Amino acid sequence: MDLTLSEEHEALRRLAAEFTDREIVPHATEWDRAELVDRKIVGKLGDLGFLGLTIPEEYGGSGGDHFGYVLALEELGRGDSSVRGIVSVSLGLVGKSIHKWGTEEHKRYWLPRLCSGESLACFALTEPDHGSDAANLRTKAERDGDDWLISGSKMFITNGTWAEVALVFARTGGPGHRGISAFLVPTDSPGFTRTEIHGKLGLRGQATAELAFDRVRVPGSALLGPEGKGFSVAMSALAKGRVSVAAGCVGIAEAALRAAVAHATTRVQFDGKVIAHRQLVAELIAGIATDVDAARLLTWRAADLIDRGEEFARESSMAKYFASEAAVRAANQAMQVFGGYGYIDEYPVGKLVRDARVMTLYEGTSELQKLLIARAHTGINAIA
């Protein structure tokens, strides 16, 4: 086993780090306060190829592998997880799904737009009453000649008010997961409305929305994948998406570590020594550093399995579960290092605490990940 990064991966990581330090870190506090990331960041992400990672160049992508994608998301997550979320959803959940499940027409039309940043996408699965219980979603799509009419609502949709296309999951058949289909729905379709959600605890700069569908008409060609296979589309996207979230969590934990070290090695207390001399402060930093490395290695393993074409679902759940919980621990421990200063948004750790907390909830809660991991070992579905 060789964990040394290749020249290509090192160059990509360096590019992402420089971009993050130049274009994201200086604005993260401002965006958090305003509850709005500057939309210009999307074009910049597209120009450098971050919105096209793993997508073949023939479809407007920048190519590369999932390991490189994870390295880039670590850095974006270090700067502001709201920006990381833009990429994770538009590219990770939707763009990659179009590449895997879409027709040639879908790929030729949507992928160049998404990879360049000309358009963004959102992943419309979660509903007001159905988050982890996605197999029982209620949004319906009914046939009307060669078209489909979609009615229902979705909740907590990242990129929801910015997206030009939504990957919408709706019931086209009977109950359960076999009755769900996936559709690519332009967000300017008549009957499609979206309302931005404000007042979030974390990820405040990220555009998060509630979507409503009132008999939204789409052609039969809007189906992504076969009819009745929408749940498979969603689960395949989320399995890889959990690796994206894990990478972002590594970024949050890394940011917490850097902030804690910087403060501990400059803050003077008691006998004129910096607080890094205090054993309890050193213990906090040691805990953060260990969590960063452990989360990173789990995430890298999952990404490597994807690139090898091997099974990775269990490993992606492990990475997402551990890294999200580690990010919460790291941010909280960094807050302790800062003391009262950490409670002021002039300093970075308060935002890290707030941003980390949602990572244990979305794209599969920590509890759901534990059930999936246990099922992989026992063969017993404890969810049912």
Disulfide bonds with the S-S distance in Angstrom:
none
